[in-house]
Amino acid sequence: MTGDAAELTLENVGPGPDPLTLAELAAPVEPADPTTTEETDTAHESILLLLHRDHHAGQCRRQVRAVADRYEEFRERGCQVVSVVPEPRERVEQWQTRYELPFPLCADPEATAGETFDQPIRLGALGEQFDVVGRMPVAIIFDIDDDGEIDVANAYRGRTNLDRPDIDELLATIDGRT
C-alpha cells in the first residue's frame, strides 16, 4: 500500500487512538513479556476497513452492530476492525453513543477514505452530492506483515446499498488470507 493510504488520518470517536491511521494500527510493538523474547511484533495481523455510505443508512448501521456482536471472532484472528462514516464527527459520535462499538469508528466528513480506497459512487453528480443514494459500501481486508507493511488482501466494493459481504464471508476471507 502506498504510504499516503497508510497515513490517511481520520478522527476516531470509538476505542483506540484519536486521530487514527492504518499505519499506526500496523506498527510493530514491544513484546508483552520481554523475558520470553526481545522481538517486536505487530499488534494485529490484519485490518478490516468498512467504508459506510452515510450516517442515516440503515444497512450500514446493521452492519456495524453485526460486526460488534461478533467482534471477538475478529480479535481471535488478530484482525482489527475500523469503520469509517463519511460524516462530521458529531454525527458519527451518535453512532458510538447508541451502539457502543468495541472498535474504532471514524468520522470522515470529506470522504477522503472513500476517495483513497476507490469507494464506488453511482448516479453521477446526484450520487456525489448525496452519499445516502450514491456512495456504495466497501469492505477491505489488509494484511500486515512482520515489519508492519500493509497490503490489500481482499476488497469488496458494493454495487448497491445492500451489496456487502456478510460476517461469515468476512471471517472466512480473513482465515484464508495466509
Secondary structure, 3 states (H helix, E strand, C coil): CCHHHHCCCEEECCCCCCCECHHHHHCEECCCCCCCCCCCEECCCEEEEEECCCCCCHHHHHHHHHHHHCHHHHHHCCEEEEEEECCCHHHHHHHHHHHCCCCCEEECCCCHHHHHCCCCECCHHHHHHCHHHHECCEEEEEEECCCCCEEEEEEEECCCCCCCCCHHHHHHHHHHCC
